[in-house]
Amino acid sequence: MKHFISCVLFLFSFTVWAQNYALDSLSGGEYRIESIAALDSIISSSVMATCSRPQSNINSETNSDIDICARTPKVLGYKIQILYTKDRGVAERTLANFSRSHPNLMGEMQYSRPDYRVLVGDFLTKRSAAADLSRVKKAYPGAMLVQWRVFCRRAK
């Protein structure tokens, strides 16, 4: 009788413990989770009851058309810095020369006491700035990419 009970408990343990296999979305590797099936069903039902998606007053058609740039006109992105100087005249001349030679990139002069920066372009990512940076570096070898708040609608 003692062996019978231990055999039944042994077989029952295989049915109670379940192994779930899943694929990792980032690395693509496989991992195994050991859990009790009854506990999993209780947890999933409680999660579905408390974490259900809230109902929105906006229907899905208009929700997808909402412009992100309307909410936040300036976002964190990148600009190309072509000059960093203390002389305002040099900064203004550099900006004017740049605007004549590169009309497709909008430039601006930023003052933070006591220095002036000449920044050009609006880019969301470093990759989108790479082509323009290499073109600008031919005329301005000291040009570099700096993280800056850029206008969302103008950014590439």
C-alpha positions in Angstrom: 0.0 0.0 0.0 2.9 2.4 0.8 4.4 1.8 -2.7 1.0 2.2 -4.3 0.5 5.7 -2.8 4.0 6.7 -3.6 3.5 5.6 -7.3 0.2 7.5 -7.5 1.8 10.6 -6.0 4.8 10.3 -8.4 2.5 10.0 -11.5 0.3 12.8 -10.2 3.3 15.1 -9.9 3.9 14.9 -13.7 0.4 16.0 -14.4 0.4 18.9 -11.9 3.7 20.4 -13.0 3.7 21.6 -16.6 6.5 22.9 -18.6 5.8 25.7 -21.0 8.3 26.5 -23.7 8.4 30.0 -25.2 10.7 31.9 -27.5 12.4 35.0 -26.4 11.3 37.9 -28.6 14.7 39.7 -28.4 17.3 37.1 -28.7 15.2 34.4 -30.3 16.4 31.8 -27.7 14.1 29.3 -26.1 13.4 29.2 -22.4 11.4 26.8 -20.2 9.0 27.8 -17.4 7.9 25.2 -14.9 4.6 25.9 -13.3 1.5 24.4 -11.9 -1.3 24.4 -14.5 -4.1 25.1 -11.9 -2.1 28.1 -10.6 -1.5 29.4 -14.2 -5.2 29.4 -14.9 -6.0 31.3 -11.7 -3.3 33.9 -12.4 -4.4 34.3 -16.1 -8.1 34.7 -15.1 -7.2 37.3 -12.4 -4.9 39.2 -14.9 -7.6 39.3 -17.5 -10.1 40.6 -14.9 -7.9 43.4 -13.5 -5.7 44.3 -16.5 -8.3 44.4 -19.3 -7.7 47.1 -21.8 -9.5 50.3 -20.9 -12.2 51.4 -23.3 -11.4 54.6 -25.2 -13.8 57.3 -26.3 -11.9 57.7 -29.5 -12.6 55.0 -32.1 -9.7 53.1 -33.6 -9.9 54.9 -37.0 -9.3 58.4 -35.6 -6.9 57.1 -32.9 -4.4 55.9 -35.6 -4.6 59.3 -37.3 -3.6 61.4 -34.3 -0.4 63.3 -35.1 2.4 62.7 -32.5 4.0 66.0 -33.6 0.9 67.9 -32.6 1.3 66.9 -29.0 5.0 67.4 -28.7 6.4 69.8 -31.3 10.0 69.4 -30.1 11.5 66.0 -29.5 14.9 64.8 -28.5 16.9 64.2 -31.7 20.2 65.3 -33.3 21.7 68.4 -34.9 25.0 68.9 -36.7 27.2 71.4 -34.9 29.5 73.1 -37.3 31.0 75.8 -35.1 31.5 76.5 -31.4 33.0 79.9 -30.6 32.9 82.9 -28.3 32.8 85.4 -31.2 29.3 86.4 -32.4 30.5 87.8 -35.7 32.3 84.6 -36.7 29.2 82.6 -35.8 26.9 84.9 -37.9 29.3 84.8 -40.9 29.6 81.0 -40.6 25.8 80.6 -40.5 25.3 82.9 -43.5 28.0 81.0 -45.5 26.5 77.7 -44.6 23.0 78.7 -45.6 24.2 79.8 -49.0 26.2 76.6 -49.7 23.6 74.2 -48.1 20.1 75.6 -48.7 18.4 72.3 -47.9 19.6 72.3 -44.3 18.1 74.9 -41.9 20.7 76.4 -39.6 20.5 78.3 -36.4 22.7 80.1 -33.9 22.4 79.2 -30.2 23.8 81.4 -27.5 24.7 80.0 -24.1 26.8 82.5 -22.2 29.6 83.1 -23.2 29.6 80.8 -26.2 27.8 80.6 -29.6 27.0 77.4 -31.4 26.0 77.1 -35.0 23.7 74.1 -35.4 22.2 72.8 -38.7 19.6 70.2 -39.6 16.9 68.4 -37.6 17.3 64.6 -37.3 15.5 62.0 -35.3 18.2 59.4 -35.4 22.0 59.3 -35.9 21.4 57.1 -39.0 19.2 59.7 -40.7 21.9 62.3 -40.0 24.9 60.3 -41.3 24.6 61.3 -45.0 24.2 65.0 -44.3 27.0 64.9 -41.7 29.5 63.4 -44.2 28.5 66.0 -46.8 28.9 68.9 -44.2 32.3 67.5 -43.0 33.8 68.1 -46.4 33.4 71.9 -45.9 33.5 72.0 -42.1 35.9 69.3 -40.9 35.1 70.0 -37.2 31.4 69.3 -37.6 29.9 66.8 -35.3 26.6 65.3 -34.3 25.1 66.6 -31.0 22.0 65.6 -29.2 19.5 68.4 -29.2 15.7 69.1 -29.1 14.5 69.3 -32.7 11.2 70.2 -34.3 9.3 67.0 -35.0 7.8 68.2 -38.2 11.1 69.4 -39.7 13.2 66.3 -38.6 14.3 63.7 -41.1 
